[in-house]
Amino acid sequence: MTDFTMEKGADGVAIITWDTVGKSMNVMSMEAWPVLDGLIDDALADEAVKGIIITSGKEGTFAGGMDLNVIAKMKESAGDNPAKGLMDGLMQTHGILRKIERGGMDDKNKGGKPIACCLPGTALGIGFEIPLACHRIFAADNPKAKIGLPEIMIGIFPGMGGTTRLARMMGAMAASPFLLEGKLSDPKKAKQAGLVHEVTAPDDLIDKAREWVLSEPSIVKPWDEKGYKMPGGEPFHPAGFMTFVGASAMVNGKTQGAFPAAKALLSAVYEGALVPFDTALKIEARWFTNVLMNPSSTAMIRSLFINKEALEKGANRPDAPDQTVKKVGVMGAGMMGAGIALVSAMAGMEVVLIDQKQDAADRGKSYTADYMDKGIKRGKATEEKKEKTLAQITATTEYSALKGCDLIIEAVFEDVGVKAEVTKDVLKHVGPDCIFATNTSTLPITELAKASDTPENFIGIHFFSPVEKMMLVEIIKGQQTGPRAVAKALDYVRQIRKTPIVVNDARFFYCNRCIIPYINEGLRMVGEGVAPALIDNAARQLGFPVGPLQLVDETSIDLGAKIARATKAAMGDDYPDEAVDEIIFWMEGEGRLGRKSNAGFFDYDEKGKRQGYWHGLAEKYPLSEDQPDLITVQHRLMFAQVLEAVRALEEGVLEDIREGDVGAILAWGFAPWSGGPFSWLDIIGTPYAAERCDQLTEEFGPRFATPALLREMADKGQTFYGRFSDEKSAA
């Protein structure tokens, strides 16, 4: 059985149906292209066939795109000369799509057969590039469907003609949100934007397409007509020139030059607009080959799609029965607890939200009401959905309401004594099988579990704020946490549609363990007289959403001071961050607590908008006459984090490098283009990483000392994904 089949009707319409074997949604494979090509040849050569319709055999969807597992391995499978192999393969694909687009016409645009594409639902990536090559696109009125080209989000760009066709259909300016931002649209909005031609009732989809095919329509695309002019102007036209200047500024402003795919896409559009269409396709293919040859694309696809999806599907879930959560108790109705209640209720769970005072519990519930109201205004929710979600939440002060809960999530004040008291009170009202989870970012899970008579049912669930926006959840196993508790936490995270990582108990767990050195290194540089703008911009040019100084302002300086005092008390003489504390404690003493106080490393206006770095910082820590070079600053910021990731792996806090990479990107925005800390080390190579650590150690101190694991791998020339993927396979 093949992915594409064709049925020729007595009316002269050949219907090609895409139905990927063994998949719930169509995805394109390398083996399927020749099949589609052969069917197109057959239909075009058959005199009885008047036109063609391409559609899907999957109910409610057209296609989810290219199989990303295939894309991730394209370079490896492209032969001894991978760049040439990739380019040749891409041009063969362009040939198939160009054949569809020409429909059998001769060089004078005569003859040819109309080809329509019917989209029953979602059409993404190559699943939309194929329709773009057709002569008319019909989409079913399916409000759940998403149509567009999201490739830029995973480190590549539409490289099967989508970039060139969309830019020529709409003009570079109009196409930019769909190409450079990966914007997706429902069918009606897609029609308004010009992405599809018609939106019909689902039952009429094929009939409408058949009617059009048999109407003997003109099928010549605008760019194949003599005298075609690109909408908005070509690059050498004054209007077009300004478009590309603006687009270049936008891309570099948003990406800081850190993401290769965005620059390549813009180059393909600009250069392609200067030449005839077929030459533009070659240019697009060359830039796409360039991106595929860049290790960044492989790393991004692996971390943001393949590994992320594997973790969400339970790659590291213990062998335990289904632990789907039906009723969850949330202790504490502050911002964190309110967010947990919101996502739980939206997932269909019964939620009991408890606080010490009823008005506090009610405010926690109103967080859900406010969130749903915003969704209603944006057309993302309805009054009915709002009422249903609110009905799922019981806001109360009564612990007796917890009866029947199979999961408790405690989100009270970050204090061991307070949490212990709440734990003991809760366990009086729930059954022996109820799993108790504490939401904490720093407190040891093993210590907190001492408040429970059943520590095997006690686990840490670390949410990131705001809960409804942040996609990662860090699950922490205490020394006595049992497999059912881990399974319960993982199944709960699956229900709320977030990505889990599972780590073992240790100071700061995994994510904060890596974030804090990033912040601290930035603060150390301030104390050394490095310009604050150089520090933050160096980080942003690495792809981080914010620099370390801005991050301190966002998370609050007094929180940093609190963590520093607690850490120093716990570590005693081994505490390594006195130089950092000097700055943090001084800022705290000055009352500059960050954005929340409208005063931190930045000045703010009355509306809380940043106005630039505070001049008092330079008075206290004067700028050095000799500023370090950009690469040195960037390496200090990067190695401060990745070495903690390696140490976490060495110590068994982290059990799977996939979780280390996915967690880093989703939790604190670690250089997404790199694929995460371990992928970055693989990109630069472990031998170079160890050598650079030695240099940084000599210049800046033992915090950059090469971990034994990294040294061993460097000596053997190993990669992390080579070594640890092999170990996983062996296990």
N, C-alpha and C positions, 0 to 999 in steps of 0.2 A: 504493500500500500504506500502511495506517495503523498506528499503534502499538498500537491495541486492535482486536481482532476478537471476534466472538461466535458460538458454535455452540449451537443449542438441541437438546437431546436428546429422544428419544421419552418418557423418564421424567419430563419436565417440568423438568429442570434445565438452565439456561442457563449455559454456561461462557464467561466473558470472559477472554481471554488477552492479557496485556501483553507485547509483543515489539517493543522500540524498534528501528526500522530502522537498520542500519549501526553498532550499538553492541554490545559484548560483554556489557554489563549495562544493564538498563532504567534510563533517566533520564527525568524528566518534562519536557515542553516545554509552552509556552503553547498550541501547536496541538493537543496531544493531549487537553487537558481537554474541549473540546466533543465530541470523538469518544466519550470515556468517558461523558459526560453523555447523549449520544444513545442509546448502547447500554443504559444503565440505564433511560432512559425507555421504550425499546422493550420490554425484558424485563418491567418493571413493568406495562405496558399490555397485554401478551399474556396472555390468560386461560389459555393452555395452559402457561405457565411457572409452576411452583410455587415456585421459588427460584433463587438465583444463586450461582455460585462465581467469584471473581476469582483468577486465578493468573498465572504467568509462563511465557512461551515460552522463557526462557533456562534452560539446564540448570544446576541447582545454585544459582541465585540468584533473588530476587524483584525487588529494585530498589535502586539506589544513591542514590536521592533525586532532587531537582530538579537540572536542569542548572545548575550554578553560573555558567556563562557567561551564562545567561539572568538569574539573580538579580542578577549584577553590573551588568546593563544595564537592570534593571526601572525604575529611577528615570528614566533617560534616555528610555525608551520610553513613559513614562506620560502624555505630553501636556504642554500648557502649564501645567496645574496638577498637578504630579506627585504631591503628597500625596493629592489627591482621586482621581487616576487609579489610584494604588496601592491605596487603600482600596476603591474600587469593584471592582477586579480581585480583591482578596482576598475580598471578600464574595461575589462570584460563585462562587469556588472553595469557600468555606464552604457555599454553597447546594448545590453538587453533593455534597459529602461529607455534608451533613445529609440530603439526599435518600436517599443510601445508608443512612444510619443509621436513618431513619424507615421505609425499605423500603416506602413506599406506604401507611403507616397513616394513619387519619384523626385528628382532634383528640382523640378519645377512646381512642386507642391500639388501635383495632380494625382488623382486616384486616392487610394488609401481607405481604410475602414475605421469608423469611429469606435473608440474604446472608452467605456464608462467604468467608474469604480463605485461600488456601493459599500458604504460603511454602516454596518448595523450598530456600531458603538465605538469604543475606544480605538484610536489609530495613532500610534506613537512611533517615532523614529523611522526606520525603514517601512514600517506599517503606514506611514504617511508619505514617505518619499515615493513609493510605488504609485499611490493615487495622484501625486503631483505630476507624474509623467503621463497620466491618462488625460483624456480630453475633457471629461466632465466628472465632477465628484458629487455624488448624492449621499447625504448623511441622514440616517434615521433620527427622528426627534426623540432622542434618548438623553434626558438631562444628566444622567450619571456618566455619560461618555466624556472622555477627554481626548482632544485632538491637538497634535502639535509635535514639536521636535525638541525633546528634552535632553539631547545628548550632551550639551555643554555642562550639565549638572554633574556628569560623571567623568569629565576630563577629556571628552572628544568633541566633535561637532558634526552636524549632518554632512556626511561625506559621500553619499550616494546620489548626489544631484540636488538634494534638498536645499542646500545653501544657495546654489546658483539659481535654481528655479524660483525660490521664494523671493530672492532679491530682485529678480527680473519681473516677477508678477506684481510686486507691491512697491518696489523701490527700496533702497537701502534703509531709509529712515523708518518706514512703516514696518519693514521686516525685522528690524533690530530687536524688539521685545521677544519675538518668537525664536530668533536665532541666538542672540547673545544672552538672553535671560531664561530661555527654555519655557516661555509662557505657554500654558495649556488652556484650551477653551472648550466649552461645551458646544454642541452642534449649532445652536442659534447664534452664539457669539462668534463662532468660527465663520458662519455665513456673513455676519455683519463686518467682520475683519477682511473678508475676501479669501479665506482659506478654502472654503468649499462653495459649490455653486448652488446647490438646492438642499433644503431640509424637508423631509417628507415623513408622513406617518410610517412607522416601522413596517406595517403590512403592505404598504404601497411602494416600498423601496425598489424592488426589482422591476415592478410594472412601470414605474416612472422612468427608470433607466432604459428599459426595453423600448418604451415609447420614443425616448430621445434618440436612441441608437438607430431606430428605423425611420427617423425623420429626415435622413440624409443631411445631417448638419455639417457645417464647415469645421474642420478639425485642425487647421493650421494654427500653431501656437504663435503669439505675437512676436516672439524673438526669431521665428523662422520667416516672418514677413519682411519684405524689402522696406527699408526706411524705419525699422523699429527703433524707438527711443526709450531708454530706461526711465520709468516713473521717478520723478524727483530730480532727474538730471544725472548724466554720467559724471565721473570724477573730474573731467576737464571742463565741464559746464560750471559756471559760477555757483549755481544752487547746489549742484552735486558735490562740488569741491567743499562747500561749507558743511554739507551733510557728513562727509567722511572726516573732516577735521573734528566735528562735534562727536562723531562716533568713536574716533580714536581717543579723544579726551575722556569720554564716558567709560570706555573699556579700561583705560589706564587708571582712571579715578577709582573705579570699583574694584579692580583686581590688583592694582599697584604693580602690574607686570609679572605677577607671580604665577599666573595660570597660562600655560602654553597654548591651550586650545582656543582661548578667546582671541589671542593675537593672530593665530593661524587663520581663524575664521574670518576676521576682519581683512586680513591680507588676501584671502581667496575671493572675497566679495569685491574688494577694490581692484585687484589685478584682473579679475574676471570681467569686470564691467568695461574694461578697456579693449576687449577683443571679442570676436564672434563667439557664439554660444558653444560650439563644439570645443573650441580652444579653452573657453572658460571652464568646461568640465574637466579638461586635463589639468588646469591650474588647481581646481578644487581637489582633484585626486592627488596631486603632488603635495599640497598642504596637508591633506588628510594622512598621507603616508608619513609626512614629517611628524605629525602628532602621534601616530601609532608607533613610530620608531623611538619616540621619547619615552623613557621609563616612567614618567609621570602618569601617562594615560593608563598603562598597565596597573600601576599601583592604585590609582583612583578607582578604576573599575573593580579591582580585586577587593579593596576595602569598603567602598561605598555601595557596592552591589552584591558581589559574590559572598564576601565574608559577612556583611551586614545581614543579608538574607538568611544565611546559614545560622547565625546566632538567633535571629528572630524565630526560626523554625525549630529551635531547641537543639542545636549542635552539641551543646555540653549539658543537656538536661539529664539528671540521674534516671535510672530505670525505675520509675515509680508510677503507680496508677494515675489517671487523670485527676488533676487538682484544680479544676475550674472553680473560680471563686463565685459564690452566689450572694453572700452577705458579708460586707466588710465594715468593720468599725474603725473610725478615724478619730484618734485622740488628739485634741488640740485643733482649734478652728482659726488659727492665725493664717497668714498668707500661704504657708506651705500646706497645712492641713486642708484649707479651703480648696487649694488646687488639686490635692489628691482626691477630695470628695467629688470635685467636678469631673475629673477624667474617669473616675470609677462609675459615677452615675451615668455618664455619657456612654459607657461601655455596657450599660444595662444591669449593673449590680445594684442590689439594695444597699444603701449607705446609712450608717448611723454616725453622725458628726457630733462629738461631745466636747464641751468646754466647761470651765468652772462656773461661768455665768451664762444665763439664757440669752442675753443680748449679744454676747460674744459668739455663741453658737449660731444665732440668727444671722449675724453679720457674715459668718463663714458661709452660710447657705446662700446669702444674697450675692456672694461672689459668682456663683453659678448663674443666678438670674441676670446679673450684669453682663456676664460673658455671652449668654444666649441672646440678650437684647442686641449686643453688637453684631452677632451673627445674623440676626433677623434684618438689621439695617443693611448688611452686605449681601443679603439674599442667600446666605449659607445655612439658615435655619428658619424654622417656622414657629408660630405661637404654640402649635400643637406639640412640636418637639420640645419646646421650652417647658411646657406644663408637664409633659411626661418625664423629663429629666428631673425637674424639681420634685416631682412626686416620689422619686427614688430616694430622696434624702430626708432623713429625720434628724432635725437639729435639736439637741437636748442636753441636759446636765445629768440625766439619770443613767447610771451604769447598767441598770437592769435592762435597758433597751438593747444591750449587746448580746442578749441571749440569742443563740442560733447563728452567731457570726462564725465563719470558718477561717477568717483572716482578720487580724487586728494590725493596724498601722499606727504606731505612736509617733506623733510629731509635736511633742511638747518642748519646753525650754531645754536648751542644750546643757543639761546639768545631770551628773550621774545620780545624785540623790533624788531629784524630781522625777527622773525617768524610772528609777527603781520603785518609787512610791506608786506611780501610775501603773506600772507593770503588775505589782502585787494586787492592786485594787481591781484591775481588769480581770485577772485570772480567777477571781472569786465568782465571776458572772458568766464565764464561757466554758464550753465543754473541754474535755481533756485532749481532743484532737485538733483544737483551734491552733493555728499557727500565729505566733506573735512576732511582728516585725517592728524594728525601731528605725525611724528615719533620722540618721545622724551623719554628719560629714567628717567628724573627727574622733568621737568617743569610741573606745575599743568595744567591739561586740561581745567578746568573751567576758569582759568585766560586767557589762550590762546584763548579760544572760544569767548572772548570779542571782538576780532578783526573781528568776523563774524556777519553779520546781521541776520543769521539763525543759532543760536547756537544748535538748535535741530539736525542740519545736520553736526555738528562738533564732532569729536571723536579722541581718541588717538590710534595709532597703534605702538606698541613698538617692533621693530625687534631686534634680537640679531645678533652680528657680528661673522663670516661672514654670511650674509643672506642666501646664497645658501646652507650652511652646517647646520646651526642651525634650529632645527625642531619646536621650540616654537615661537608663536607670542602672545604677551600680548596686549589685547584690553582694552582700558580704557574709561569708561563712565564719561563724565563731568556731572555736576549737571543738565544741561538742555539737554543732549544728548537724542535724540529720538530713538524709537525702530527700525525705518527704517535704521538709521545710524549703529546701532548694527548689524542688519541683513546683511547690505551691507559689513561690515567689516568681519563678519563670513563667508559669502559666498565667499568673496575674498580669505580669508585664505584657505578655502576648495579648491578653484581653483588652488592655488599654492602648494597644497598638504602638508600643514603644520598643526600643532596642535594648536588650539586657546584656550586661557583662557580669560574670561571676568571679569574685576574687576572694582571697583568704584574708583573715583579720590581721591588721598591722597598723601602725600609726599612719593616719591620713589615708589608709586603704591604697587605692591606685591613683585615682584622678587627682585628688588634692595633693597627693605626694609629688606629682609631676608639675602641677600648676604653681605651687608655692615657690619652688626654685626659679621658675620663670619670672615671677614677680620679684623675688629677692635679688636676682641678678640685675634686673633693671634698677632696683633701689641702690644696689652696691655701686653701679655706674654713676648714679646721681652723686653719691658721696665722693666719687673719684673726680668729679668735675666734668663728666661727659654731658653734652647738651641733651636735655630731656627730649627735644624734638628728634634728635638723631636716634635715641633709644626707641621711642614709640614708632617712628617711621621705619626703622630697620625691621621691626617686628611685622609691621603691616606689609612691607615689601616681601616678607616671607610668606604672606598669605594669612596671617593671624587677623581676626576681625578687629581687635584692639591691641594696642601696645601695653606693656606691663604697668606703666604709670597710670594710664587711663583705666586699666582694669582695677587697680587699687581704688581709684575714685569711685568706680561703679559699684564695687562690692563693699566699700566703706573702710576707712582707715582705722576706726576703732575696733572693727572686727579683726583686722590684721594684728592690731596691738594685743587684743585678747588672746588670739591664737598663739602669738609669740610668747606671751607670759606663761600660758599653759604648757607650751612645748618646752620652754626653758625650765620650768618647775619639774617636768617629767624627766628631762635629759640630764639636768645638773651640769657637771663639768664638761660633758660631751657636746653641749650646745654650741653650734657653729656660727650663729647668725648675729653676733653682737653688733657688727657694723650696720646691719640692716635695721636692727632695733633702734639704734640711735636716731635714724631718720624717722621711722614710724612713730616712736614715742614723742619726738620733737613736734611732728605734725599734729599729733593728738593733743599735745599740750597747747599748741597754738589755736586749738579749736577748729582746725581744718580737717573735717572728717570725711570729705569727699562730696559727691553729688548731693547726697541727702541733706547736707548742711550748706549747699551752694558755695563751698569753699574746700579746696583740696589741692592737689598738684596743679589743677586748673582753676582759673577764675570763672565764675558763672554769672549770667544776668539774672534778673528777677524771675524769668521763666525757666531757669535751669539750663540754658543753652551755654555750652562751653565758649569762653572768650579768649582762650590762650593760656599759656602756662603762667602760673603765679610768679610775679617778679621777686617775691620774698625768698623763693627757692634759690635763685642765683645769688642773692645776698648772703644766705647761709652757706651755700655750697657753690662758690664761684667757679665759673667755667674754666677748664684747663686750656692753656694756650695751644697745646698739642692734642687735638681731638683724634680718637682712633679711627681707623678706616672702617667702612661699612661692613665688610666681611667679618672683621674681628668682632664687632658688636653682634652681628647676626649669629656667629658661631657660639659666642658666649650664651646667647639666649636659647639657641637650639640644643646645644650639648647639655646645658643645665637641666633640660627636661628629659632628653632621650637617655641620658645616663641613669636617671632615676627609674625610667621604664626598664632598662636592662637590669638594674639592681632588683627591681620588683620581680622580674622573671627569675633571676638568680635565686632569690630568697623564697620563691614559691608563692609569693603574694599573687602574682599573675601566673595562671596556668596555661594560657593559650595566647600566642602572639596576635592572633586575629582579634581577640578582645582588647589587647593593648592598642592596636591601631585604630579599630573602630571607635573604642571608647575615647581616645585622645581627640579624634576629629569631632565627634558629636558632643563631648562634654565641654571642651574649651576651645574648639576651633583650631586645633593644631594643624598648621600648614596643609590644608586639604589636598593640594596638588601633589604632596609627597606620599600620600597614602597612609601617613601615620609614622610614629617614631621608628618602628622596626623596618618599615618599608623605606624610610629615608636613609637609614643606615645601610640598607641593601643597595640603594641608589648610589651613595657615595663610596661604598665598599668598606668592609670591616678593616682591611689593612690601613686604609687612609684614615678611618675613624680613630683607630688606636693611635696612629702617629699624631693626629691632630690633638687628641686628648693629652698626649705627653707634652706637646707644646703649650697647651693651655694650662696644664698643671704647673709647668715650670714658671709660667708668667703670672698666673692668677691664683694658684693655690690648689690644695689637695681635693677640693670638691670636684675637680675635673679628672681625678685619677681614673685610669682605665679599669673598669671592672674585670675581674678574672675571666668571666665568660666571654666578654668582648675580646680580650687579649688572646684567649685560646682560639676563638673563631678567626681572628685576624691572622694568627700564625698558620692556620690551616686553610686560609682563603675561603672560608665558608660564608654563606649568606644566611640570614635568619629564616627566610622562607624555604631555603633549601634544606637547612638542618632540621628545623622544627616541623615542617610539613612532612618530611621523611619520618620523623619520630612519631607523628600522629598516625601516619599510614601504617607504621610497624605495629603500633599499639592496637 
